[in-house]
Amino acid sequence: QVQLVESGGGLVQPGGSLRLSCVASGFAFRNYTMGWFRQAPGKEREVVEGINWSGGRTNYADSVKGRFTISRDNAKNTVYLQMNSLKPKDTAVYYCNGGVNWGQGTQVTVSS
């Protein structure tokens, strides 16, 4: 059974940091490009950042460049998203993706 389980979301003040984790099971994680997406209320889901099987990063969202960093640990079947200098516009549900597989999402709220 394929599973992607995100964690690490929460409420944080502007300028703060969070680290999201996504643990994968049931498929060959190390062979897949993994990605983080987000969906804000009333908006479409958008790509945040991706990482290929060897750790090469692909930045898709200009709005997070220099603030967010994706990484992976193939030994732990886990992909991370380190988010620094968070802004209210980063508020969204963040989803982990690998191939056609999606996690359930984790809420990130940036507010004072």
Buried (B, 14 or more C-beta within 10 A) or exposed (E): EEEBBBEBBEEBEEEBEBBBBBBBEEBEBBEBBBBBBBBBEEEEBEBBBBBEBEEEEEBBBEEBEEBBBBEBBBEEBBBBBBBBEBBEEBBBBBBBBBBEBBBEBBEBBBEE
